[in-house]
Amino acid sequence: MTTSRSGPRRRHLPSSPFAPEVVPEIETFHLHDRVSHQSYGLGRVVGTEKAAVTVNFSTCTLRIVSPFHKLEKL
């Protein structure tokens, strides 16, 4: 049986020739923000959670979890 374990992040030394890992910034959304989705079009944020947003599009209401690759704030 194998287990995967993610240990602590590696330490980056200033003298290292390798660049440190870049942590992507996750966009935050607020209630009533207007958004655009690649598949569903324009919508409005009707609910927010720590790692998800609920968006009301013209055809449906969806809960979209982070990271929000296909969701763009207008």
Secondary structure by P-SEA (a helix, b strand, c coil): cbbbbbcccbbbbcccccccbbbbbbbbbccccccccccccccccccccccbbbbbcccccccccccccccccc
